[in-house]
Amino acid sequence: MRHSATNLLLDYFNRIRGMDDAPLRRDVNPSDIPRLLPDIFMLEAVDNRWFRFRLAGTRLCAALGQEARGQEFGLFWTLDDRRRMTLAAQSVLANRLPLVVAARDVNTGEAVELSLLPLRSSETECDRLIGVFSRAEPDRPLRMGMELAVEKIQFLTPDRPQPPDPHDLPAPDAIIRARGVALRVYDGGKAG
């Protein structure tokens, strides 16, 4: 089951992206999601080969046992999962689909959830990720320095507004009448 923070970030993501596959980075406004700020993070692709934290919330940094900003995303995963998570992040950018990762701290067994959602830095370049880190038991005492092991990776097809179906639009004459315009066709007198 998805954590409520993941659902809040997905709702926000869908709202700001509109009909696009991914929102622009400049459209992300932290004041719109104040409740998520301690757990939110942003990653940037470096040469499309690895990812580093551009920003990381205070609770995420506490869980990881250090300031995450500037650090490589893969360093917080087990050796077996580092490459897997890099490939997963690359897939999010390539497919422009959100991803949810269920993981476990190998030291304590605590379950956590991370979401990764694509962001564009320009109209054509999708090179950033926004995500949220959620502990399954937020009130459990935090052991700093988590090392995460992947349990499950799931791509999501987010809800998005759909363009109207042309068959659902009112007939043209209904539109014309609604605007108060009347059309009359006159015989042009040209014989065929």
C-alpha positions, 0 to 999 in steps of 0.5 A: 500500500502506498504511504500517504506522503507518496499519494500527496506528492503524486496528487501534486505532481499530477496537478502541476504537470497538466497534460504533460508527461512531466512537470517543469522544475520551475513549476514545483513550489515548496510552499504548495507542499509544506507537509512533505518538505522534511521528507522530500528530495530532488535528484539530478542526472549526472551524464545520464549515468548516475544521480546525486541529491540536489536537495534533501529534507531534514528527516531524510538526512537524519535517516541516512545519517548525513547531509545528503545534498551533493551525495550520490543516490546509490550510496544509500543502497546495499551493494546489490541494489545500487545498480538496480536503483540507478537503472530504475531512476534512469527508467523513470526519466526515459519513460516519464513514469513515476516509480514507488520503491518498497525497501527495508533498512538492512540494520533494523528491518524497518520498512520505508517507501520512496517515490521517484517522479520525473521532472523536466529542466526545459521543455525537452529535457527530462533530467531531474527526479522529485521524490519523497521518503516515508518511514512505515513507522514514523514514531519508531526511534530513528537509527541514523545511517540506514542502508536500504535494500529493495523489496519491490519496485513498481511503476505507476500510471498516474491519473491525468486529465484526458482531452475531451473525446470529440464524440462527447462534444455537443453538436456544432448547431448546439454550440452555435445556438448557445452563442445566440448566432443563427445561420441561414443557408441561401441558394447561390443560384449556380446551376450544376 
